[in-house]
Amino acid sequence: MTMTELHQLSARALARAIATGETGSRAALDHYLERIERLGSPINAVIALDAEGARERADAADAAIARGESWGPLHGVPMTVKDTYEVRGLPTVVGEPKLRDYVSDRDAVAVARLRAAGAVIFGKTNTPRLAQDVQTTNPVHGTSHNPWNPERTPGGSSGGAAAALAAGFTALEIGSDLAGSIRTPASWCGVYGHKASYGLIPMRGHVPGPPGTRAEPDLCVAGPLARSADDLGLALEVLAGPDAVDATVWSARLPAPGPTTFGDFRVAHCFDHAFCPVASAVRQRLEDALETARRAGARVAAIDDLPGGFETGYDTYDRLLNGMVGAAIPDKLYAKARRGARFLGLAGRDKGPGTLASFTRRATTSHRDWMVANEARHRLRETWHEFFRDCDVLLLPSVCVPAIAHDHSGNVLSRRIDVDGRSRGYTDLFRWIAPATVAGLPATSAPVGVTAAGLPVGLQIVADYGRDTTAIAFAQHLAAAMGGFSAPPTFA
C-alpha cells in the first residue's frame, strides 16, 4: 500500500489494513499529519493537534497488533474531533475567546467511546463561534474554507470536520447537529453525515452548554461524518447507547434495515416547496439520485407537503430552538431581549420566524408557551410515525443551495442568499433540516454529484425514529449504484 492511498481509504478499510499488517497505525497517522502540514493552511480545518500523544497511542496500537490483540473496530484508526467535544488534554475553545485557555481534563462520552473502540484521536476541527452559524469562522481560529472552492464556506457548525474529511486530513469525524450542523457541511463538502435519532448518542461533554453541563440539550444530537456511508454505520455502532445513569434501565438496539435490496425500498420525496425554494442546480442532482433508485426498482412517490405541514413544523422547531438559545444567553443580554420583545411586539413587527421581533419573543418565552410548543412537537412526532408506515425513507434536499460564498456581515437574521436569482432570507438555510430535527428523526446526508459550477450537492435521507440503519443503508445502496464520495480536484 502506498502512502498516497492511505487518505483515500474508508475508516473501515483502514482499520482492516492495520489489523492485517498491510499498514500501521503510526504510518497512517504520520501520513495525515504530513498532509495537514503540507496542504492544510489554505483550508484551516484542523485547528489543534496532539501529535506526540497520538504517536504514542499509534505505536501502542501497532504493538498490540503484533501481539495479536485488538482494541475494537477502530483499532489504530487516526481521526479528528469537532471542537465542540471535550478531548482530554486538548483545548476545547469552540471559537469563543473566553474559552481560549480552557483545556479539558476528561473526554466527552462520545469521544471516550471512540477511544474505547481503538481510535487514535490526534486533533480538533474548527467551528463557528459557539457553533452558532452555518459558516465556520470565529475570532480565535479564523475562517475555514471549502476544499472544493476556497471562496466558499464549508458550512457549519461541523464545517472544519467536513472540510478535513473532504481534503483527506482525517479518516473519520464526529459532529453535532441542532440546525443542520452535520448535514449542511456534509452536503457542501461532498461527504457523508448522519444526524442520529434524538437521544441515541449521549451529549455529555459537548460545548455548548458550558463545560461541565450534565443535562442533555433539547433538539441537538451527535453523529458521525465520513467519506463512506459504510463508515457512518460503523461509527454509529460504536457511539450509540445510553449514558452511565440511564444504562441501568435501558440499552440501545438499532433495528436492521427493513429493505434488504435497493429495489425493496419504498421512497417518498419532496424536492421543492414554496416555503423554501430549492436552487435548480441542486434539484437536478437530487432528481438524478431519485432516478437511480427508480431504475433499481424502488417504489417512488412524490409528496406535495411534509407530514404535519412544512411551515407549521418549522414554526414549532423555531419556537423550541430559540427558547433553547435564550436560555443560554447572558443575563444582561436576556434582559435586553425581553425589553426588545415587548417593544417590537407592540410595534407589530413580529412577522414570524426569521425576524428580530420573533427571535426576541421566542428566546424569552415563558415555560407555559414552551410547553405548548413541546406538545405540538410530540403530536408532530406521531404524525411522522404514521407517515413512515407507508414508506421506508423520505428524500429531501439537505440544503436549498450549494455552498455559499463567505459572508460574515450582519447576522443570521439580516443576511441574504440567492436562489436562482431570487433573494431569500439566510434562515432558509435552516429550513430543510428542521423537519427531522423537530421530530427527533435520523437523517443522512449523502453526496449525489456536483453542479455545473463544481460544487457538491447532498441528498437528505430521513427515516422513522430509531431506523438510523435504514437511512444509512439507502445511502450505501445509492453509492453502489451511482458512486459515492469523490475528492475535490485539488486534493485528489
C-alpha positions as CSV (number, residue, x, y, z in Angstrom):
1,M,0.0,0.0,0.0
2,T,1.4,3.4,-1.0
3,M,1.2,6.4,1.3
4,T,-0.9,8.2,-1.4
5,E,-3.6,5.5,-0.9
6,L,-4.0,5.9,2.8
7,H,-6.0,9.0,2.9
8,Q,-8.3,7.6,0.2
9,L,-9.3,4.7,2.4
10,S,-12.5,4.5,4.4
11,A,-12.2,4.2,8.1
12,R,-13.3,0.5,7.9
13,A,-10.8,-0.3,5.2
14,L,-8.0,1.5,7.1
15,A,-8.8,-0.5,10.2
16,R,-8.7,-3.7,8.2
17,A,-5.3,-2.7,6.7
18,I,-3.9,-2.0,10.2
19,A,-5.3,-5.3,11.6
20,T,-3.7,-7.3,8.8
21,G,-0.4,-5.5,8.9
22,E,-0.8,-4.1,5.4
23,T,0.0,-0.7,7.0
24,G,0.4,0.5,10.5
25,S,-1.4,3.0,12.7
26,R,1.7,5.1,13.1
27,A,2.2,5.2,9.3
28,A,-1.4,6.3,8.8
29,L,-1.1,8.9,11.5
30,D,2.1,10.4,10.1
31,H,0.6,10.4,6.6
32,Y,-2.4,12.5,7.9
33,L,-0.1,14.8,9.8
34,E,2.1,15.3,6.8
35,R,-0.9,16.2,4.6
36,I,-2.1,18.7,7.1
37,E,1.3,20.3,7.3
38,R,1.6,20.4,3.5
39,L,-1.9,21.2,2.4
40,G,-3.9,22.3,5.5
41,S,-3.2,26.0,5.7
42,P,-5.5,27.3,2.9
43,I,-8.4,25.2,4.3
44,N,-7.9,25.9,8.0
45,A,-9.9,22.9,9.1
46,V,-7.7,21.3,11.7
47,I,-7.0,23.9,14.5
48,A,-5.4,21.8,17.3
49,L,-3.1,18.9,17.3
50,D,-1.7,16.4,19.8
51,A,0.9,14.8,17.6
52,E,3.1,13.5,20.4
53,G,0.3,11.9,22.3
54,A,-1.3,10.4,19.2
55,R,2.1,8.9,18.1
56,E,2.4,7.2,21.4
57,R,-1.0,5.7,21.1
58,A,-0.5,4.7,17.4
59,D,2.8,3.0,18.4
60,A,0.9,1.1,21.2
61,A,-1.8,0.2,18.7
62,D,0.8,-1.3,16.3
63,A,2.5,-3.2,19.2
64,A,-0.9,-4.6,20.2
65,I,-1.5,-5.9,16.7
66,A,1.9,-7.6,16.8
67,R,0.8,-9.4,20.0
68,G,-2.4,-10.5,18.3
69,E,-4.6,-8.0,20.3
70,S,-7.5,-5.9,19.1
71,W,-8.9,-2.8,20.9
72,G,-12.0,-2.8,18.8
73,P,-13.5,-1.9,15.3
74,L,-11.5,1.3,15.1
75,H,-8.2,-0.1,16.3
76,G,-5.4,2.3,15.3
77,V,-7.6,4.5,13.0
78,P,-6.4,8.2,13.3
79,M,-9.2,10.7,13.5
80,T,-10.0,14.2,14.4
81,V,-12.9,15.5,16.5
82,K,-15.1,18.6,16.1
83,D,-14.0,21.3,18.6
84,T,-17.4,21.1,20.4
85,Y,-16.4,17.9,22.1
86,E,-14.1,17.8,25.1
87,V,-11.0,15.7,24.5
88,R,-8.7,15.0,27.4
89,G,-5.5,17.2,27.2
90,L,-6.7,19.3,24.3
91,P,-8.2,22.8,24.2
92,T,-12.0,23.0,23.8
93,V,-12.4,26.6,22.6
94,V,-15.4,26.4,20.1
95,G,-14.1,29.7,18.7
96,E,-15.0,31.6,21.9
97,P,-12.3,33.9,23.2
98,K,-13.4,33.3,26.8
99,L,-12.6,29.6,26.4
100,R,-9.2,30.3,24.7
101,D,-7.3,28.8,27.7
102,Y,-9.7,26.0,28.6
103,V,-8.1,22.6,28.4
104,S,-10.3,19.5,29.0
105,D,-9.4,17.1,31.7
106,R,-11.7,14.4,30.5
107,D,-13.3,13.1,27.3
108,A,-16.8,13.7,26.3
109,V,-18.9,10.4,26.4
110,A,-18.8,10.1,22.6
111,V,-15.0,10.7,22.5
112,A,-14.5,8.1,25.2
113,R,-16.4,5.5,23.2
114,L,-14.3,6.2,20.1
115,R,-11.2,5.7,22.1
116,A,-12.5,2.5,23.6
117,A,-13.1,1.2,20.1
118,G,-9.4,1.8,19.3
119,A,-9.4,5.2,17.6
120,V,-6.3,7.4,17.7
121,I,-7.6,10.9,18.2
122,F,-5.0,13.4,17.1
123,G,-6.7,16.8,16.7
124,K,-9.7,19.1,16.7
125,T,-11.5,20.7,13.8
126,N,-12.8,24.3,13.5
127,T,-16.3,25.5,14.3
128,P,-18.2,28.9,14.2
129,R,-18.2,30.8,17.5
130,L,-20.1,28.6,20.0
131,A,-21.3,26.5,17.0
132,Q,-23.9,29.1,16.2
133,D,-23.7,29.6,12.4
134,V,-23.9,27.8,9.1
135,Q,-20.5,29.3,8.2
136,T,-17.3,28.3,10.1
137,T,-15.5,31.4,11.3
138,N,-14.6,32.7,14.7
139,P,-12.3,35.3,16.3
140,V,-9.9,32.6,17.8
141,H,-9.1,30.3,14.9
142,G,-10.3,32.3,11.9
143,T,-12.2,31.1,8.9
144,S,-12.4,27.6,7.4
145,H,-12.6,27.3,3.6
146,N,-14.3,24.7,1.4
147,P,-11.9,22.3,-0.3
148,W,-14.0,22.4,-3.5
149,N,-13.7,26.2,-3.7
150,P,-11.9,28.2,-1.0
151,E,-14.1,31.3,-1.8
152,R,-17.0,29.3,-0.4
153,T,-17.8,28.2,3.2
154,P,-17.6,24.5,4.1
155,G,-20.8,25.1,6.1
156,G,-21.2,24.9,9.9
157,S,-21.1,24.2,12.6
158,S,-19.2,21.0,11.7
159,G,-17.5,22.8,8.9
160,G,-14.0,22.0,9.9
161,A,-14.9,18.4,10.3
162,A,-16.5,18.1,6.8
163,A,-13.6,20.1,5.2
164,A,-11.0,17.9,6.8
165,L,-12.6,14.7,5.6
166,A,-13.0,16.0,2.0
167,A,-9.4,17.2,1.9
168,G,-8.1,13.8,3.2
169,F,-6.8,15.1,6.6
170,T,-8.6,12.5,8.7
171,A,-10.2,9.1,8.4
172,L,-13.4,9.8,10.4
173,E,-15.1,12.6,12.3
174,I,-17.9,13.2,14.8
175,G,-20.1,16.2,14.6
176,S,-23.2,17.6,16.3
177,D,-26.5,18.8,14.7
178,L,-29.0,21.2,16.1
179,A,-29.7,23.3,12.9
180,G,-28.1,21.1,10.2
181,S,-24.6,21.3,11.7
182,I,-23.8,17.8,10.3
183,R,-26.0,17.7,7.2
184,T,-25.2,21.1,5.8
185,P,-21.4,20.9,5.8
186,A,-21.6,17.3,4.7
187,S,-23.6,18.4,1.7
188,W,-21.5,21.4,0.9
189,C,-18.2,19.4,1.2
190,G,-19.4,16.3,-0.6
191,V,-19.0,13.9,2.3
192,Y,-21.4,11.7,4.3
193,G,-23.0,12.9,7.5
194,H,-25.6,11.3,9.8
195,K,-27.8,13.0,12.3
196,A,-28.7,10.3,14.8
197,S,-32.1,9.8,16.3
198,Y,-32.6,12.1,19.3
199,G,-31.1,10.6,22.5
200,L,-29.3,7.8,20.8
201,I,-25.8,9.2,21.5
202,P,-25.1,10.9,24.8
203,M,-24.1,14.6,24.5
204,R,-22.4,14.9,27.9
205,G,-19.1,16.7,27.3
206,H,-20.4,18.8,24.4
207,V,-19.8,22.5,24.4
208,P,-22.1,24.5,24.4
209,G,-23.6,24.3,27.1
210,P,-20.8,25.4,29.3
211,P,-18.1,22.9,30.2
212,G,-19.4,20.6,32.9
213,T,-23.0,20.7,31.7
214,R,-24.8,17.4,32.6
215,A,-28.3,17.9,31.1
216,E,-29.0,16.6,27.6
217,P,-29.7,19.5,25.3
218,D,-33.1,19.8,23.5
219,L,-33.1,19.0,19.8
220,C,-29.3,18.7,19.5
221,V,-27.7,15.3,18.6
222,A,-24.4,13.8,17.9
223,G,-23.5,11.9,14.7
224,P,-20.6,10.8,12.5
225,L,-19.2,12.3,9.3
226,A,-17.2,10.1,6.9
227,R,-16.1,9.5,3.3
228,S,-18.3,6.5,3.0
229,A,-21.8,5.6,4.1
230,D,-20.5,2.3,5.5
231,D,-18.3,4.3,7.9
232,L,-21.4,6.0,9.3
233,G,-22.8,2.6,10.3
234,L,-19.5,1.6,11.8
235,A,-19.3,4.7,13.9
236,L,-22.9,4.6,15.0
237,E,-22.4,1.1,16.4
238,V,-19.6,2.5,18.5
239,L,-21.3,5.6,19.6
240,A,-24.9,4.5,20.3
241,G,-26.2,3.7,23.8
242,P,-27.3,5.4,27.0
243,D,-25.1,7.4,29.3
244,A,-24.0,5.8,32.6
245,V,-27.0,6.7,34.7
246,D,-29.6,5.7,32.0
247,A,-27.7,2.4,31.3
248,T,-29.1,0.9,34.5
249,V,-32.5,0.6,32.8
250,W,-32.2,0.7,29.1
251,S,-29.8,-0.2,26.2
252,A,-29.8,0.8,22.6
253,R,-30.9,-1.6,19.9
254,L,-30.6,-0.5,16.4
255,P,-33.0,-2.5,14.2
256,A,-31.6,-3.8,11.0
257,P,-32.8,-2.1,7.8
258,G,-36.3,-3.3,6.7
259,P,-35.5,-3.4,3.0
260,T,-32.7,-5.8,2.0
261,T,-32.1,-4.6,-1.5
262,F,-32.2,-1.2,-3.2
263,G,-35.3,-2.3,-5.1
264,D,-37.1,-3.1,-1.9
265,F,-37.2,0.5,-0.7
266,R,-40.5,2.4,-0.6
267,V,-39.3,6.0,-1.3
268,A,-41.2,9.3,-0.8
269,H,-39.6,12.5,-2.0
270,C,-40.1,16.3,-1.8
271,F,-37.5,18.4,-3.6
272,D,-39.1,21.8,-3.7
273,H,-41.7,23.8,-1.7
274,A,-42.9,27.4,-1.7
275,F,-41.9,27.7,1.9
276,C,-38.2,27.1,0.9
277,P,-37.5,27.1,-2.8
278,V,-34.6,24.9,-3.9
279,A,-32.0,26.0,-6.5
280,S,-32.4,24.3,-9.9
281,A,-28.8,23.1,-9.8
282,V,-29.5,21.3,-6.5
283,R,-32.8,19.8,-7.7
284,Q,-31.1,18.4,-10.8
285,R,-28.7,16.3,-8.8
286,L,-31.5,15.2,-6.4
287,E,-33.6,14.1,-9.4
288,D,-30.6,12.1,-10.7
289,A,-30.4,10.2,-7.4
290,L,-34.1,9.6,-7.4
291,E,-34.0,8.2,-10.9
292,T,-31.2,5.9,-9.9
293,A,-33.4,4.5,-7.1
294,R,-36.3,4.2,-9.6
295,R,-34.2,2.3,-12.1
296,A,-33.2,-0.1,-9.3
297,G,-36.8,-1.0,-8.8
298,A,-37.6,1.1,-5.7
299,R,-41.2,2.3,-5.4
300,V,-41.1,6.1,-5.7
301,A,-43.8,8.6,-4.8
302,A,-43.8,12.4,-4.6
303,I,-45.5,14.3,-1.8
304,D,-46.6,17.9,-2.0
305,D,-46.1,18.8,1.7
306,L,-44.4,17.3,4.7
307,P,-46.2,15.4,7.4
308,G,-47.9,18.0,9.7
309,G,-47.1,20.7,7.2
310,F,-43.7,22.1,6.4
311,E,-44.4,25.6,7.5
312,T,-46.3,24.5,10.7
313,G,-43.5,22.1,11.7
314,Y,-40.8,24.7,11.1
315,D,-42.7,27.2,13.3
316,T,-42.7,24.6,16.1
317,Y,-38.9,24.0,15.6
318,D,-38.2,27.7,15.6
319,R,-40.0,28.2,18.9
320,L,-38.2,25.3,20.6
321,L,-34.8,26.3,19.1
322,N,-35.0,30.0,20.1
323,G,-36.3,29.1,23.5
324,M,-33.2,26.9,23.9
325,V,-30.9,29.7,22.6
326,G,-32.5,32.2,25.0
327,A,-31.8,30.0,28.0
328,A,-28.1,30.2,27.2
329,I,-27.5,33.9,26.7
330,P,-26.0,36.1,29.5
331,D,-28.4,37.7,32.0
332,K,-27.9,41.3,30.7
333,L,-28.5,40.3,27.1
334,Y,-31.5,38.3,28.1
335,A,-33.0,41.3,29.9
336,K,-32.3,43.4,26.8
337,A,-34.0,40.8,24.7
338,R,-37.1,40.8,26.9
339,R,-37.4,44.6,26.6
340,G,-36.9,44.3,22.8
341,A,-39.5,41.6,22.6
342,R,-42.1,43.8,24.3
343,F,-41.2,46.9,22.2
344,L,-41.1,45.1,18.8
345,G,-44.3,43.2,19.7
346,L,-46.2,46.4,20.5
347,A,-44.9,47.9,17.2
348,G,-46.5,45.0,15.3
349,R,-43.1,43.9,13.9
350,D,-43.4,40.2,14.7
351,K,-43.9,38.7,11.3
352,G,-43.0,35.1,12.2
353,P,-39.8,33.0,12.1
354,G,-36.7,34.8,10.8
355,T,-37.4,38.2,12.2
356,L,-35.8,40.0,15.1
357,A,-39.1,40.5,16.8
358,S,-39.9,36.8,16.6
359,F,-36.4,35.8,17.8
360,T,-36.5,38.1,20.9
361,R,-40.0,37.0,21.8
362,R,-39.3,33.3,21.4
363,A,-35.9,33.5,23.1
364,T,-37.6,34.9,26.1
365,T,-40.6,32.7,26.0
366,S,-42.5,31.6,29.2
367,H,-42.4,28.0,30.3
368,R,-46.1,27.8,29.6
369,D,-45.5,28.8,25.9
370,W,-42.6,26.3,25.7
371,M,-44.9,23.6,26.9
372,V,-47.4,24.4,24.2
373,A,-44.6,24.1,21.6
374,N,-43.4,20.9,23.2
375,E,-46.9,19.4,22.9
376,A,-47.0,20.4,19.3
377,R,-43.7,18.7,18.8
378,H,-44.9,15.4,20.2
379,R,-48.1,15.5,18.1
380,L,-45.9,16.1,15.1
381,R,-43.7,13.0,16.0
382,E,-46.9,10.9,16.0
383,T,-47.8,12.2,12.5
384,W,-44.3,11.4,11.2
385,H,-44.5,7.9,12.7
386,E,-47.8,7.3,10.9
387,F,-46.3,8.6,7.7
388,F,-43.5,6.0,7.8
389,R,-46.0,3.1,7.9
390,D,-46.2,3.6,4.1
391,C,-42.6,4.3,3.2
392,D,-39.1,3.5,4.4
393,V,-37.4,6.8,3.6
394,L,-38.2,10.3,2.7
395,L,-35.8,12.1,0.4
396,L,-35.3,15.8,0.9
397,P,-32.7,18.4,0.0
398,S,-30.0,18.7,2.7
399,V,-29.9,22.4,2.0
400,C,-31.6,24.6,-0.6
401,V,-28.4,25.9,-2.4
402,P,-24.8,24.8,-3.0
403,A,-22.1,26.1,-0.7
404,I,-22.4,29.9,-0.4
405,A,-19.6,32.5,-0.7
406,H,-18.2,33.7,2.7
407,D,-20.4,36.4,4.1
408,H,-19.7,37.5,7.7
409,S,-21.7,40.7,7.5
410,G,-24.6,41.4,9.9
411,N,-26.1,38.3,11.5
412,V,-28.2,35.3,10.6
413,L,-31.4,37.4,10.6
414,S,-30.0,40.1,8.3
415,R,-28.0,38.2,5.7
416,R,-29.5,37.1,2.3
417,I,-28.8,34.3,-0.1
418,D,-29.6,33.9,-3.8
419,V,-31.8,31.1,-5.0
420,D,-31.9,31.2,-8.9
421,G,-31.8,34.9,-8.9
422,R,-34.3,35.4,-6.1
423,S,-33.2,37.0,-2.8
424,R,-34.2,34.9,0.2
425,G,-33.5,35.1,3.9
426,Y,-30.4,33.5,5.2
427,T,-32.5,31.4,7.6
428,D,-33.8,29.4,4.5
429,L,-30.5,27.5,5.0
430,F,-32.1,26.0,8.2
431,R,-35.5,25.1,6.8
432,W,-35.0,21.7,5.1
433,I,-33.1,20.3,8.1
434,A,-35.8,21.3,10.6
435,P,-38.4,18.6,9.9
436,A,-36.0,15.7,11.0
437,T,-34.7,17.8,13.9
438,V,-38.0,18.8,15.5
439,A,-39.3,15.2,15.2
440,G,-36.1,13.7,16.5
441,L,-35.7,11.6,13.3
442,P,-32.5,10.1,11.9
443,A,-31.3,11.8,8.7
444,T,-28.3,11.0,6.5
445,S,-26.8,13.5,4.0
446,A,-25.2,11.6,1.1
447,P,-23.2,13.2,-1.8
448,V,-25.0,12.8,-5.2
449,G,-22.7,14.7,-7.6
450,V,-21.7,18.3,-8.3
451,T,-23.3,21.2,-10.0
452,A,-22.0,22.7,-13.3
453,A,-20.0,25.1,-11.1
454,G,-18.3,22.2,-9.5
455,L,-20.0,22.4,-6.1
456,P,-21.2,19.3,-4.3
457,V,-24.9,18.5,-3.6
458,G,-26.2,16.4,-0.7
459,L,-29.4,14.3,-0.6
460,Q,-31.1,14.1,2.8
461,I,-32.4,10.7,3.6
462,V,-34.9,10.7,6.5
463,A,-36.3,7.6,8.2
464,D,-38.6,6.8,11.1
465,Y,-37.4,7.2,14.7
466,G,-34.7,4.6,15.6
467,R,-34.4,3.5,12.0
468,D,-31.0,5.0,11.6
469,T,-29.6,2.0,9.8
470,T,-32.4,2.2,7.2
471,A,-31.3,5.8,6.2
472,I,-27.7,4.7,6.1
473,A,-28.5,1.6,4.1
474,F,-30.2,3.6,1.5
475,A,-27.1,5.8,1.2
476,Q,-25.0,2.7,0.8
477,H,-27.2,1.3,-2.0
478,L,-27.2,4.7,-3.7
479,A,-23.4,4.9,-3.6
480,A,-23.1,1.4,-5.0
481,A,-25.4,2.4,-7.9
482,M,-24.2,5.9,-8.8
483,G,-20.9,6.4,-6.9
484,G,-20.2,8.0,-3.5
485,F,-17.5,10.3,-2.3
486,S,-15.3,12.0,-4.8
487,A,-12.3,14.0,-3.6
488,P,-12.1,17.7,-4.5
489,P,-9.8,18.0,-7.6
490,T,-7.1,20.0,-5.7
491,F,-7.0,17.2,-3.0
492,A,-7.5,14.1,-5.2
